[in-house]
Structure formats: C-alpha cells, structure tokens
Amino acid sequence: MKMKFRKYAVEDREALVDTLLSNCPKYFIESDKADFLDFLDNYADENYLVTEIEDKVVGCGGHYTKGVSNGIAWVIV
C-alpha cells in the first residue's frame, strides 16, 4: 500500500471528522469535534495535509506559523 499526501480540501471534511471520532476516547474526546471543525473551516491552509491510502482518507496533519509562534496542528491517523 502506498501512502499519499495532498493539500486539504473542503470535500475531505466529513472523512476527517470520522477519522477524529475513530480515535475517541484513546487520543481525543468527542467534544474535540467542535474545535476541529472550527480549525478546518477557519484555519486550515496549504500547510494542512490529508493522508490517503488507496484513495481513502486515513489521516491529516499540518503546521502553522503565526508571528513568532510555530506549531503542529491536528495530527490524526
């Protein structure tokens, strides 16, 4: 299986929410969904990537730079 990375697109939103929820409660809690949706709708940019295997979305993650701050954003597999 070959893993592929590409820029996030709005069409990925539902699959990424499903991926987040599949990681509850071990890594996330269900109430994280609202924050994740806010991030996808308002902050995801060209630095936020989606991971696919055989054309199926299986994860996401990215980084950001805001002023002097840098960070990792919503890494989910």
C-alpha positions in Angstrom: 0.0 0.0 0.0 1.3 3.4 -1.0 0.6 6.4 1.3 -0.1 9.7 -0.5 -0.1 13.2 0.9 -2.0 16.2 -0.6 -3.4 19.5 0.5 -6.6 19.6 2.5 -9.8 20.3 0.5 -13.3 21.1 1.9 -14.5 17.8 0.4 -12.3 16.0 3.0 -14.1 17.4 6.0 -16.5 14.6 6.7 -13.9 11.9 6.3 -11.5 13.7 8.6 -14.2 14.1 11.3 -14.8 10.4 11.0 -11.1 9.8 11.5 -11.1 12.0 14.6 -14.0 10.2 16.1 -12.4 6.8 15.4 -9.6 7.9 17.7 -12.0 8.6 20.6 -11.6 8.1 23.5 -8.0 6.9 23.3 -6.4 10.1 21.8 -9.3 12.6 21.6 -12.6 13.2 23.2 -15.9 13.7 21.3 -16.1 17.3 22.4 -12.8 18.0 20.4 -15.0 17.7 17.2 -16.2 21.3 17.6 -12.7 22.7 17.8 -11.5 20.5 14.9 -14.4 21.7 12.7 -13.6 25.3 13.6 -9.9 24.7 12.6 -10.9 23.1 9.3 -13.4 25.9 8.5 -11.3 28.8 9.5 -7.6 28.0 9.8 -6.6 25.0 7.5 -4.4 26.3 4.7 -1.8 24.9 2.2 0.2 23.6 5.2 -2.6 21.2 6.3 -2.3 17.9 4.6 -4.5 14.9 4.1 -3.1 11.3 4.0 -4.7 8.8 1.7 -4.1 5.1 1.1 -5.8 3.6 -2.0 -7.8 6.8 -2.5 -9.2 6.6 1.1 -8.6 9.4 3.6 -6.8 7.9 6.6 -5.3 10.9 8.3 -4.3 14.5 8.4 -1.9 17.0 9.9 0.0 20.1 9.4 1.9 23.0 10.8 1.5 26.7 11.2 3.5 29.9 11.7 1.7 32.9 13.3 4.0 35.8 14.1 6.8 34.3 16.3 4.7 31.2 17.1 5.1 27.9 15.3 3.2 24.6 16.0 1.7 21.4 14.8 -2.0 21.3 14.0 -4.4 18.4 14.5 -2.3 15.3 13.6 -4.7 12.4 13.3 -4.2 8.9 11.8 
